[in-house]
């Protein structure tokens, strides 16, 4: 009879830190408090890391603003993944688009 330990697959985990200097910026690393593979300049710009969560990368939980496969690849290849905030909404562009649609509707 096989041992249970052999049947288990090793799940990859990541530790996610929030930036103290940049809003909506997160740093993913493989081990808690291990920033040895993160470039020094990046750490300076990131500020004091604030622990946000520890997350298994087995696909059961979806990441909000990051592709799980890209995160896994970055962790394996470079030892970290940096999640930047989404680009700001262009409110003027949205407004002009809506106004253009309203103008088109009134001309019909």
Secondary structure, DSSP 4 states (H G I P E B T S, - for coil): ---HHHHPPPPPEEEEEE-SSSTT-EEEESSTT--TTS-HHHHHHH-S-EEEEEEE-SSSS--SSS-HHHHHHHHHHTSEEEEPPPPPP-HHHHHHHHHHHHHHHHT-
